[in-house]
Amino acid sequence: MTKIFKLLFAVALSALLFTSFVSSANAAKIFNTSTGKWEDAAERTVTNSRQSGIPRQVVDYDTDLRVGSIVVETSERRAYLVLEDGKAIRYGVGVGRDGFRWSGRHRLTRKAEWPGWTPPTAMRARQPGLPAYMPGGPNNPLGARALYVGSTLYRLHGTSEPWTIGSAVSSGCIRLTNEDIKDLYDRVSIGALIVVRQ
């Protein structure tokens, strides 16, 4: 009886270890655009659980831009959606790191939910670990929504890295939390003016 019990215990333990190994090997991965490496999603959640500390809010905003325009103030790490009566919704954003900041006036040319990501050739040359294409989804660096800026390579998009909001870490795109980009996405229309200032 003892031998049978030991044998069953050994088989159960082996099955548990095998399942554990397979689960680890198949764990979800997130591509970290800052480091150019794939990272375990569960590990990133534990080590980077800090959320954005910049709440979305309605503020006074004096501008002659029409309602529905988006203004990104790079130096402030904020974006503003112009509302009526001298108001705007202010969002915290992450911006381009040194050497990747830009400014200009463009129109919103496309909106996408859970967009796929095709890193530009120049980005792939700088970071050889980048995939040629990544389908949309929770682990995609573009997050839940993307707003395409004119004919540029830039977007206002969500991020699975909310702790980067308020920082200069991207290759030029403007990041918002997934919650904030969903809010902005629902409020703006194709053709809206996008102004990015240094």
GIQUILIN-V253888 format. One record per residue. N is the residue number from 1. RES is the residue in three letters. PSI is psi in degrees with one decimal (NA if undefined). NEAR is the number of other ideal C-beta (glycine too) atoms within 12 Angstrom. Layout:
BEGIN
<<N,RES,PSI,NEAR> <N,RES,PSI,NEAR>>
END
This chain:
BEGIN
<<1,MET,-39.9,7> <2,THR,-39.5,8> <3,LYS,-40.9,9> <4,ILE,-43.3,10> <5,PHE,-45.0,11> <6,LYS,-40.5,12> <7,LEU,-45.3,13> <8,LEU,-40.3,14> <9,PHE,-43.5,14> <10,ALA,-42.0,14> <11,VAL,-45.0,14> <12,ALA,-42.4,14> <13,LEU,-41.9,14> <14,SER,-43.2,14> <15,ALA,-41.2,14> <16,LEU,-45.0,14> <17,LEU,-41.4,14> <18,PHE,-45.6,14> <19,THR,-41.4,14> <20,SER,-41.8,14> <21,PHE,-45.7,13> <22,VAL,-41.5,12> <23,SER,-40.7,14> <24,SER,-41.8,16> <25,ALA,-30.9,12> <26,ASN,11.5,13> <27,ALA,147.6,19> <28,ALA,142.3,21> <29,LYS,146.5,25> <30,ILE,134.6,29> <31,PHE,120.3,33> <32,ASN,108.2,28> <33,THR,-20.3,39> <34,SER,-37.7,28> <35,THR,-16.1,19> <36,GLY,25.7,20> <37,LYS,153.4,18> <38,TRP,138.3,22> <39,GLU,150.9,26> <40,ASP,127.1,22> <41,ALA,-42.3,24> <42,ALA,-39.7,18> <43,GLU,-40.7,18> <44,ARG,-36.8,28> <45,THR,-39.5,21> <46,VAL,-48.5,11> <47,THR,-19.6,15> <48,ASN,47.2,23> <49,SER,-6.8,13> <50,ARG,133.5,17> <51,GLN,171.0,21> <52,SER,135.4,31> <53,GLY,15.0,15> <54,ILE,100.3,26> <55,PRO,148.1,20> <56,ARG,135.2,27> <57,GLN,156.8,19> <58,VAL,130.7,20> <59,VAL,163.2,23> <60,ASP,139.0,15> <61,TYR,111.5,26> <62,ASP,114.9,13> <63,THR,156.8,25> <64,ASP,5.3,12> <65,LEU,149.4,23> <66,ARG,156.3,18> <67,VAL,136.8,23> <68,GLY,-7.9,25> <69,SER,151.8,32> <70,ILE,130.9,44> <71,VAL,124.2,37> <72,VAL,119.2,44> <73,GLU,94.8,26> <74,THR,-45.2,31> <75,SER,-28.3,16> <76,GLU,-19.2,21> <77,ARG,44.0,29> <78,ARG,150.9,33> <79,ALA,145.8,44> <80,TYR,132.3,41> <81,LEU,116.6,43> <82,VAL,127.6,32> <83,LEU,-178.2,25> <84,GLU,165.6,16> <85,ASP,38.2,12> <86,GLY,29.1,16> <87,LYS,164.0,18> <88,ALA,155.2,31> <89,ILE,126.1,31> <90,ARG,129.6,30> <91,TYR,143.6,42> <92,GLY,142.6,35> <93,VAL,158.6,44> <94,GLY,143.4,42> <95,VAL,-179.8,37> <96,GLY,141.5,31> <97,ARG,175.6,21> <98,ASP,132.3,13> <99,GLY,-8.7,12> <100,PHE,11.0,24> <101,ARG,151.6,26> <102,TRP,169.5,27> <103,SER,163.1,22> <104,GLY,177.7,21> <105,ARG,126.8,20> <106,HIS,176.7,29> <107,ARG,151.1,23> <108,LEU,116.5,32> <109,THR,-15.3,23> <110,ARG,149.1,27> <111,LYS,140.3,27> <112,ALA,137.5,25> <113,GLU,133.9,22> <114,TRP,60.2,26> <115,PRO,148.8,29> <116,GLY,163.0,19> <117,TRP,123.6,33> <118,THR,99.4,21> <119,PRO,137.4,27> <120,PRO,155.2,21> <121,THR,-43.2,13> <122,ALA,-37.5,14> <123,MET,-40.7,26> <124,ARG,-30.7,20> <125,ALA,-37.9,13> <126,ARG,-33.3,19> <127,GLN,84.1,22> <128,PRO,-18.5,13> <129,GLY,-5.0,20> <130,LEU,143.8,27> <131,PRO,157.0,23> <132,ALA,-31.5,15> <133,TYR,144.8,16> <134,MET,123.2,26> <135,PRO,156.3,17> <136,GLY,155.3,23> <137,GLY,177.0,23> <138,PRO,-26.4,23> <139,ASN,0.7,32> <140,ASN,135.9,34> <141,PRO,-19.0,45> <142,LEU,-7.2,40> <143,GLY,-153.2,43> <144,ALA,-28.3,34> <145,ARG,157.0,33> <146,ALA,139.7,38> <147,LEU,118.7,48> <148,TYR,132.0,29> <149,VAL,102.6,33> <150,GLY,-138.1,24> <151,SER,15.8,12> <152,THR,175.9,25> <153,LEU,1.2,24> <154,TYR,155.2,35> <155,ARG,155.3,42> <156,LEU,124.0,50> <157,HIS,167.5,45> <158,GLY,177.6,43> <159,THR,146.6,45> <160,SER,9.7,39> <161,GLU,67.5,39> <162,PRO,-21.8,31> <163,TRP,-11.5,25> <164,THR,-7.0,37> <165,ILE,131.9,36> <166,GLY,-0.7,29> <167,SER,168.4,26> <168,ALA,93.3,26> <169,VAL,-12.1,28> <170,SER,178.2,38> <171,SER,24.2,34> <172,GLY,-26.3,32> <173,CYS,158.2,42> <174,ILE,120.3,51> <175,ARG,141.2,48> <176,LEU,161.4,46> <177,THR,157.5,35> <178,ASN,-37.1,32> <179,GLU,-41.8,25> <180,ASP,-38.8,38> <181,ILE,-33.3,43> <182,LYS,-42.8,25> <183,ASP,-48.5,26> <184,LEU,-43.0,43> <185,TYR,-43.4,34> <186,ASP,-17.6,17> <187,ARG,-16.7,28> <188,VAL,159.5,36> <189,SER,154.3,22> <190,ILE,135.7,17> <191,GLY,-11.4,19> <192,ALA,145.5,31> <193,LEU,135.1,30> <194,ILE,119.1,38> <195,VAL,124.3,31> <196,VAL,122.7,34> <197,ARG,147.9,23> <198,GLN,NA,15>>
END
